[in-house]
């Protein structure tokens, strides 16, 4: 999923591979990834999300976010929209959470073990609070 050709060293590139209507703006995605550079955020549909998850993780369904060491973060809109509705969150709040989640993966955070997951969740909560969002793990 490398997108090196579209990435500028000191920027955040936002690619919409789905219709933009109802989605947060590119400026919002850049705000949520403040302090980062040389990354690409790509918002995709279910087909591309499934294809990437099958190819890189050997999973038979689309997932909400995929992070690649090359600096690419793929966000699957249908999955994110469904999760936001189910969790009673705004679409923007859920997207912000998953952007932060993906960025933390790029910085070496993981959630495979409980201790790692706790550390990552605390950092997500802290960063989201600074962006004006509530704790994403507290359902309303």
HELIX and SHEET records of a PDB file:
HELIX    1   1 UNK A    4  UNK A    6  5                                   3    
HELIX    2   2 UNK A   26  UNK A   32  1                                   7    
HELIX    3   3 UNK A   46  UNK A   57  1                                  12    
HELIX    4   4 UNK A   77  UNK A   87  1                                  11    
HELIX    5   5 UNK A   91  UNK A  106  1                                  16    
HELIX    6   6 UNK A  114  UNK A  130  1                                  17    
SHEET    1   A 4 UNK A  12  UNK A  16  0                                        
SHEET    2   A 4 UNK A  39  UNK A  44  1                                        
SHEET    3   A 4 UNK A  72  UNK A  76  1                                        
SHEET    4   A 4 UNK A  65  UNK A  68 -1                                        
END                                                                             
